[in-house]
Amino acid sequence: MFDKLDSVAARYEEINHRLMEPDVVNDQKKYTDLMKEYKRLTPIVEKYQEYQKAKQGYQDALELLEEGDRELRELAQEEYDLNRERMETAARELKILLLPSDPNDDKNVIVEIRGGAGGEEAALFANSLFRMYTMYADSLGWNWEVLNANETELGGYKEISFSINGENAYSRLKFESGVHRVQRVPETETQGRIHTSTVTVAVLPEAEEVELEIDPKDLQIDVFRSSGAGGQHVNKTSSAIRVTHLPTGMVVECQDERSQYKNKDKALKVLRSRLLDIKVREQNDKIATERKLQVGTGDRSERIRTYNYPQGRMTDHRIGLTLYKLDSILNGDLAELLDALITFDQAEKLQASAED
């Protein structure tokens, strides 16, 4: 591990010098790529420096323990114990930092939420999840934008897609993909019976144009009139766009904007991200044939979580985590849940790495 860390530190210094070279400064793509790598390596190098400082303190204390007088040995013992603990902690954290990183972790995301079993109640819960994710984004200062929405008469969503732009958004939200189950008494239920409904969430890394080019000949683009639950602009103009990707049969609709061009841009953004997601999941499937991890498989049909309103609890079935603070979670307080998912995934990867 330490040979690898020495190589990382050397590469870090090399990038640091290259970022000041005129040919790099004047080449925007080269500069951006190097800055991304520099930013990715920074926490590793900083933690390695922390380890080296603790190691030096440990060695200095060890010398005093072997050679110093009694009073010095007591002080040296404290330094010895403290720096040994710091070394062990830094070494554990370095193992995690050196795990293979997901190349999409620093990307923005597109979230697609669809009502499943449960009709109108599922559509209303789709709205609750949309609110939950956007409130979480707001709490971090991230930006979000609705790309397309199919609203119901009661204010739910048959489906809604939206983008979230923020630092490492995909790394924080990628484990949200799957089936979310809700258990609650609907407002329309007169006898107080608890209903179970489901909503499907897909979190896609946002693909850039240069990253995934689409041949215009592979696209069929249709224009139609917007439809929805109501509103003064519905069915007035033919501004809605339907894009069909002929090789895969994938269809994306966008009718949120009044402009055809804006709707087309948004639809293509979603299409590129869906196609990139297919590539990512194919790669994950190859890994899963060798070792199937419990988190992050990308299986859209997997029931990952239950939200139980009568008991005020949320249970994530993949990691066996139950939290009795449903109201706060639905108001965007996702940090504890997402941290637990990320930690579990890291532990699985560490175990897999040790077995290899």
TIDO-852970 format. One record per residue (C-alpha): residue in three letters; x, z, y. Coordinates in pm, whole numbers. Each point is the difference from the previous one (the first is absolute). Layout:
BEGIN
+------+--------+--------+--------+
: resn :      x :      z :      y :
+------+--------+--------+--------+
:  ALA :      X :      Z :      Y :
...
+------+--------+--------+--------+
***
This chain:
BEGIN
+------+--------+--------+--------+
: resn :      x :      z :      y :
+------+--------+--------+--------+
:  MET :      0 :      0 :      0 :
:  PHE :    280 :     88 :    241 :
:  ASP :    177 :   -335 :    -52 :
:  LYS :   -327 :   -163 :    102 :
:  LEU :    -28 :    229 :    302 :
:  ASP :    351 :    -93 :    112 :
:  SER :   -102 :   -369 :    -20 :
:  VAL :   -317 :     72 :    199 :
:  ALA :    200 :    183 :    270 :
:  ALA :    248 :   -289 :     22 :
:  ARG :   -283 :   -254 :     31 :
:  TYR :   -162 :    217 :    267 :
:  GLU :    318 :     -5 :    209 :
:  GLU :     35 :   -374 :    -50 :
:  ILE :   -354 :    -62 :    127 :
:  ASN :     61 :    234 :    293 :
:  HIS :    294 :   -217 :    112 :
:  ARG :   -178 :   -330 :    -71 :
:  LEU :   -296 :     97 :    217 :
:  MET :    233 :     -8 :    302 :
:  GLU :    139 :   -348 :    -76 :
:  PRO :   -122 :   -274 :    242 :
:  ASP :    -92 :   -247 :   -277 :
:  VAL :   -229 :    263 :   -157 :
:  VAL :   -151 :    117 :    330 :
:  ASN :    -85 :   -362 :     87 :
:  ASP :   -157 :    -73 :   -340 :
:  GLN :   -336 :    178 :      3 :
:  LYS :    -71 :    -36 :   -373 :
:  LYS :    347 :    116 :   -104 :
:  TYR :    -15 :    293 :    243 :
:  THR :   -348 :    103 :   -122 :
:  ASP :    104 :    -18 :   -367 :
:  LEU :    311 :    209 :     63 :
:  MET :   -197 :    255 :    203 :
:  LYS :   -249 :     38 :   -287 :
:  GLU :    284 :     62 :   -245 :
:  TYR :    171 :    239 :    246 :
:  LYS :   -323 :    195 :     41 :
:  ARG :    -52 :     15 :   -378 :
:  LEU :    355 :    129 :    -62 :
:  THR :      0 :    256 :    286 :
:  PRO :   -180 :    286 :   -184 :
:  ILE :    225 :    -51 :   -305 :
:  VAL :    320 :     14 :    205 :
:  GLU :   -119 :    298 :    203 :
:  LYS :    -89 :    192 :   -317 :
:  TYR :    338 :    -94 :   -155 :
:  GLN :    177 :    133 :    310 :
:  GLU :   -203 :    319 :    -35 :
:  TYR :    113 :     25 :   -364 :
:  GLN :    366 :    -57 :     92 :
:  LYS :    -13 :    268 :    272 :
:  ALA :   -146 :    250 :   -248 :
:  LYS :    261 :    -98 :   -259 :
:  GLN :    283 :     63 :    249 :
:  GLY :   -147 :    339 :     87 :
:  TYR :    -34 :     77 :   -371 :
:  GLN :    365 :    -88 :    -68 :
:  ASP :    124 :    199 :    300 :
:  ALA :   -196 :    305 :   -116 :
:  LEU :    136 :    -42 :   -353 :
:  GLU :    357 :     15 :    130 :
:  LEU :    -72 :    319 :    193 :
:  LEU :   -159 :    155 :   -308 :
:  GLU :    316 :    -67 :   -198 :
:  GLU :    252 :    104 :    267 :
:  GLY :   -165 :    220 :    265 :
:  ASP :    -25 :    378 :     27 :
:  ARG :   -310 :    195 :    -93 :
:  GLU :   -175 :    -28 :    339 :
:  LEU :     66 :   -374 :     19 :
:  ARG :   -118 :    -46 :   -357 :
:  GLU :   -340 :    154 :     86 :
:  LEU :    -43 :   -245 :    290 :
:  ALA :    132 :   -285 :   -213 :
:  GLN :   -250 :     83 :   -277 :
:  GLU :   -291 :    -46 :    244 :
:  GLU :    141 :   -334 :    117 :
:  TYR :     67 :   -102 :   -360 :
:  ASP :   -358 :     72 :   -112 :
:  LEU :   -156 :   -158 :    311 :
:  ASN :    201 :   -324 :    -22 :
:  ARG :    -48 :    -30 :   -376 :
:  GLU :   -376 :     17 :     54 :
:  ARG :     24 :   -258 :    280 :
:  MET :    204 :   -231 :   -225 :
:  GLU :   -253 :     25 :   -283 :
:  THR :   -293 :    -65 :    236 :
:  ALA :    173 :   -300 :    164 :
:  ALA :     95 :   -142 :   -343 :
:  ARG :   -365 :     17 :   -117 :
:  GLU :   -120 :   -170 :    318 :
:  LEU :    269 :   -267 :    -30 :
:  LYS :   -120 :    -87 :   -351 :
:  ILE :   -345 :    -67 :    144 :
:  LEU :    139 :   -199 :    295 :
:  LEU :    201 :   -218 :   -240 :
:  LEU :   -301 :    -93 :   -213 :
:  PRO :    -77 :   -374 :     17 :
:  SER :   -214 :    -46 :    308 :
:  ASP :   -315 :   -209 :     14 :
:  PRO :     86 :   -300 :    220 :
:  ASN :   -350 :     17 :    149 :
:  ASP :     14 :    368 :    100 :
:  ASP :     71 :    -70 :    367 :
:  LYS :   -279 :   -260 :     33 :
:  ASN :   -331 :     29 :    179 :
:  VAL :   -304 :    -12 :   -226 :
:  ILE :   -335 :   -164 :    -42 :
:  VAL :   -264 :    228 :   -152 :
:  GLU :   -306 :   -146 :   -172 :
:  ILE :   -289 :    232 :    -84 :
:  ARG :   -298 :   -116 :   -207 :
:  GLY :   -313 :    185 :   -104 :
:  GLY :    -33 :     14 :   -380 :
:  ALA :   -263 :    167 :   -218 :
:  GLY :   -263 :    180 :    201 :
:  GLY :   -146 :   -257 :    236 :
:  GLU :    -61 :    130 :    353 :
:  GLU :    153 :    339 :    -80 :
:  ALA :    326 :   -176 :   -104 :
:  ALA :     -8 :   -202 :    323 :
:  LEU :    -42 :    320 :    206 :
:  PHE :    297 :    158 :   -178 :
:  ALA :    205 :   -315 :     66 :
:  ASN :    -62 :     77 :    368 :
:  SER :    115 :    361 :    -58 :
:  LEU :    328 :   -121 :   -154 :
:  PHE :     52 :   -251 :    281 :
:  ARG :    -42 :    287 :    249 :
:  MET :    237 :    220 :   -204 :
:  TYR :    283 :   -255 :     -3 :
:  THR :    -35 :    -94 :    365 :
:  MET :     -5 :    366 :    106 :
:  TYR :    319 :     54 :   -203 :
:  ALA :    154 :   -303 :    175 :
:  ASP :   -105 :    139 :    340 :
:  SER :    161 :    337 :    -82 :
:  LEU :    336 :   -176 :    -50 :
:  GLY :    -33 :   -223 :    305 :
:  TRP :    -40 :   -311 :   -217 :
:  ASN :   -207 :   -298 :    112 :
:  TRP :   -283 :   -147 :   -204 :
:  GLU :   -231 :   -299 :     36 :
:  VAL :   -310 :   -110 :   -191 :
:  LEU :     53 :   -343 :   -155 :
:  ASN :   -339 :    -51 :   -162 :
:  ALA :   -306 :    213 :    -67 :
:  ASN :   -327 :    -49 :   -186 :
:  GLU :   -224 :    278 :    131 :
:  THR :   -328 :    123 :   -148 :
:  GLU :   -317 :     94 :    185 :
:  LEU :     70 :    375 :    -39 :
:  GLY :    352 :    -22 :    142 :
:  GLY :    195 :    -29 :   -322 :
:  TYR :    235 :   -277 :   -108 :
:  LYS :    -39 :   -228 :   -297 :
:  GLU :    361 :    -81 :     78 :
:  ILE :    242 :     47 :    287 :
:  SER :    360 :   -105 :     45 :
:  PHE :    233 :    126 :    272 :
:  SER :    369 :      2 :     83 :
:  ILE :    207 :    312 :     70 :
:  ASN :    326 :    -41 :    191 :
:  GLY :    238 :    294 :    -11 :
:  GLU :    344 :    110 :   -112 :
:  ASN :     22 :     -7 :   -382 :
:  ALA :   -379 :    -38 :    -24 :
:  TYR :     15 :   -155 :   -347 :
:  SER :    224 :    277 :   -137 :
:  ARG :   -260 :    258 :    107 :
:  LEU :   -318 :   -184 :   -104 :
:  LYS :     96 :   -212 :   -304 :
:  PHE :   -132 :    255 :   -252 :
:  GLU :   -353 :    -23 :    145 :
:  SER :    -82 :   -315 :   -198 :
:  GLY :   -262 :     58 :   -268 :
:  VAL :   -354 :    124 :    -56 :
:  HIS :   -114 :    296 :    214 :
:  ARG :   -301 :    189 :   -137 :
:  VAL :   -238 :    205 :    215 :
:  GLN :   -248 :    263 :   -120 :
:  ARG :   -255 :    111 :    258 :
:  VAL :   -370 :     24 :     82 :
:  PRO :    -99 :   -312 :    198 :
:  GLU :   -206 :     47 :    317 :
:  THR :   -272 :   -213 :   -158 :
:  GLU :    -22 :    226 :   -310 :
:  THR :   -313 :    213 :     32 :
:  GLN :     55 :    220 :   -309 :
:  GLY :    358 :    104 :     75 :
:  ARG :    156 :   -175 :   -298 :
:  ILE :    373 :    -75 :     11 :
:  HIS :     83 :   -369 :    -24 :
:  THR :    330 :   -149 :   -111 :
:  SER :    121 :   -316 :    173 :
:  THR :    328 :   -188 :      7 :
:  VAL :    204 :   -186 :    259 :
:  THR :    302 :   -221 :    -65 :
:  VAL :    303 :     16 :    229 :
:  ALA :    285 :   -254 :      5 :
:  VAL :    311 :     59 :    213 :
:  LEU :    202 :   -318 :     52 :
:  PRO :    343 :    -29 :    163 :
:  GLU :    -34 :   -232 :    298 :
:  ALA :    182 :   -327 :    -63 :
:  GLU :    184 :   -179 :    279 :
:  GLU :    -27 :   -378 :     36 :
:  VAL :    369 :    -55 :    -69 :
:  GLU :    -29 :    217 :   -309 :
:  LEU :   -286 :   -183 :   -166 :
:  GLU :    -69 :   -354 :    112 :
:  ILE :   -329 :   -164 :    -90 :
:  ASP :    -29 :   -377 :    -29 :
:  PRO :   -289 :   -111 :    226 :
:  LYS :    -99 :   -250 :   -272 :
:  ASP :    -80 :    297 :   -224 :
:  LEU :   -264 :    128 :    242 :
:  GLN :   -367 :    -84 :     42 :
:  ILE :   -132 :    135 :    329 :
:  ASP :   -374 :     26 :     67 :
:  VAL :   -173 :    110 :    319 :
:  PHE :   -336 :    180 :     -7 :
:  ARG :   -219 :    226 :    210 :
:  SER :     65 :    372 :      3 :
:  SER :   -237 :    224 :   -190 :
:  GLY :    -39 :    376 :    -16 :
:  ALA :   -225 :    294 :     66 :
:  GLY :    -86 :   -119 :    348 :
:  GLY :    133 :    -40 :    353 :
:  GLN :    -29 :   -249 :    282 :
:  HIS :    280 :   -227 :   -122 :
:  VAL :   -118 :    -29 :   -361 :
:  ASN :   -116 :   -350 :   -103 :
:  LYS :     52 :   -139 :    352 :
:  THR :    326 :   -195 :    -45 :
:  SER :    192 :   -151 :   -291 :
:  SER :    310 :    213 :     43 :
:  ALA :     34 :    157 :   -345 :
:  ILE :    273 :   -142 :   -223 :
:  ARG :     21 :    -29 :   -377 :
:  VAL :    342 :    -89 :   -142 :
:  THR :     31 :   -102 :   -366 :
:  HIS :    344 :     -9 :   -161 :
:  LEU :    -47 :   -287 :   -245 :
:  PRO :    281 :     82 :   -249 :
:  THR :   -133 :    352 :    -63 :
:  GLY :   -366 :    -36 :    103 :
:  MET :     45 :    299 :    232 :
:  VAL :   -255 :     15 :    284 :
:  VAL :     42 :    187 :    329 :
:  GLU :   -268 :     24 :    265 :
:  CYS :     38 :    124 :    356 :
:  GLN :   -278 :     27 :    255 :
:  ASP :    103 :    298 :    211 :
:  GLU :    115 :   -205 :    300 :
:  ARG :   -210 :   -239 :    210 :
:  SER :    285 :   -252 :     -2 :
:  GLN :     51 :   -239 :   -293 :
:  TYR :    376 :      5 :     59 :
:  LYS :     27 :    379 :     -4 :
:  ASN :   -211 :     20 :   -315 :
:  LYS :    218 :   -265 :   -164 :
:  ASP :    319 :    189 :     88 :
:  LYS :   -142 :    323 :   -142 :
:  ALA :   -123 :   -173 :   -316 :
:  LEU :    343 :   -155 :    -61 :
:  LYS :    165 :    339 :     56 :
:  VAL :   -221 :    151 :   -272 :
:  LEU :     59 :   -297 :   -232 :
:  ARG :    379 :     23 :     34 :
:  SER :    -12 :    373 :    -70 :
:  ARG :   -220 :    -46 :   -308 :
:  LEU :    236 :   -264 :   -139 :
:  LEU :    300 :    227 :     65 :
:  ASP :   -187 :    284 :   -171 :
:  ILE :    -46 :   -215 :   -310 :
:  LYS :    376 :    -55 :    -12 :
:  VAL :     66 :    373 :     44 :
:  ARG :   -244 :     94 :   -276 :
:  GLU :    151 :   -257 :   -237 :
:  GLN :    339 :    163 :     59 :
:  ASN :   -149 :    345 :    -57 :
:  ASP :   -164 :   -120 :   -322 :
:  LYS :    340 :   -109 :   -131 :
:  ILE :    137 :    348 :     69 :
:  ALA :   -310 :    160 :   -153 :
:  THR :     57 :   -178 :   -331 :
:  GLU :    321 :    199 :    -32 :
:  ARG :   -123 :    327 :    147 :
:  LYS :   -345 :     55 :    146 :
:  LEU :     10 :    248 :    290 :
:  GLN :   -314 :    198 :     77 :
:  VAL :      6 :    -73 :    373 :
:  GLY :     34 :   -334 :    173 :
:  THR :    -94 :   -237 :   -281 :
:  GLY :   -225 :   -192 :    239 :
:  ASP :   -289 :     -6 :   -247 :
:  ARG :   -307 :    -73 :    214 :
:  SER :   -242 :    110 :   -276 :
:  GLU :    154 :    345 :    -48 :
:  ARG :   -212 :    295 :    114 :
:  ILE :    251 :    193 :    207 :
:  ARG :   -198 :    260 :    191 :
:  THR :   -327 :    192 :     23 :
:  TYR :   -155 :    138 :    320 :
:  ASN :   -251 :    271 :    -89 :
:  TYR :   -210 :     97 :    304 :
:  PRO :   -199 :    295 :   -147 :
:  GLN :    324 :    178 :    -99 :
:  GLY :    198 :   -121 :    300 :
:  ARG :    283 :   -123 :   -221 :
:  MET :    216 :   -306 :    -48 :
:  THR :    173 :    -64 :   -333 :
:  ASP :    270 :   -261 :    -54 :
:  HIS :    -14 :    -73 :   -374 :
:  ARG :    344 :   -161 :    -25 :
:  ILE :    193 :    312 :     92 :
:  GLY :   -262 :    267 :    -75 :
:  LEU :    -16 :    118 :    361 :
:  THR :   -317 :    171 :    128 :
:  LEU :    -38 :    100 :    364 :
:  TYR :   -299 :    198 :    132 :
:  LYS :      3 :   -142 :    350 :
:  LEU :   -213 :   -312 :    -30 :
:  ASP :   -122 :      6 :    362 :
:  SER :    351 :      3 :    141 :
:  ILE :    116 :   -275 :   -241 :
:  LEU :   -289 :   -225 :    103 :
:  ASN :     99 :     67 :    362 :
:  GLY :    340 :   -156 :    -66 :
:  ASP :    202 :    303 :   -113 :
:  LEU :    178 :   -189 :   -281 :
:  ALA :    357 :    128 :     39 :
:  GLU :    -10 :    257 :   -283 :
:  LEU :   -163 :   -245 :   -242 :
:  LEU :    230 :   -293 :     81 :
:  ASP :    312 :    221 :    -11 :
:  ALA :   -101 :    121 :   -347 :
:  LEU :    -46 :   -358 :   -125 :
:  ILE :    338 :   -108 :    139 :
:  THR :    176 :    306 :   -146 :
:  PHE :   -158 :    -62 :   -342 :
:  ASP :    106 :   -364 :      7 :
:  GLN :    357 :    100 :     90 :
:  ALA :      8 :    253 :   -284 :
:  GLU :   -117 :   -266 :   -248 :
:  LYS :    269 :   -240 :    119 :
:  LEU :    268 :    271 :    -18 :
:  GLN :   -102 :     74 :   -357 :
:  ALA :      5 :   -369 :    -88 :
:  SER :    343 :    -33 :    160 :
:  ALA :    131 :    298 :   -200 :
:  GLU :   -133 :   -149 :   -325 :
:  ASP :    177 :   -327 :     74 :
+------+--------+--------+--------+
***
